[in-house]
C-alpha cells in the first residue's frame, strides 16, 4: 500500500494519532516540520516544537505517552515524547539512526521501524 500525503495549507500531513482526548499530527513543509494538536479534529493548534526539517516523521500514542520520530536531511534521527501532546522532550538524537519510517505501540512496547 502506498502512503499518501494530504496538503494542508502548504504542509503535508505525515501522521496522526489519537490519545487521551487529543489528536496529534505531524506535518512537513519544504523548510520545517510541525506538531499540531486538536481536541475535535477540526480546530488545530501548532505546538511550536522547532526541530528543523524532518523528511520522515511519524507519531503514535500508547501507555499515556505520545511519541514522535523523525529523520532530518542531515541524517540525525530524533525521538521526542510528550504526556499531553503539548510539552515535548527530546529523548534521542543520533547520527546512526537515520532510516526510520514508522512508529507504533502494542503489547506494552513502542516499536520504530
Secondary structure, DSSP 8 states (H G I E B T S, - for coil): -----EEETTEEEEEEEEETTEEEEEEE-SS-EEEEEESSSSS-EE--------SEEEEEEETTEEEEEEE-TT--EEEEEESSSSS-EEEEEETT------EEEETTEEEE-
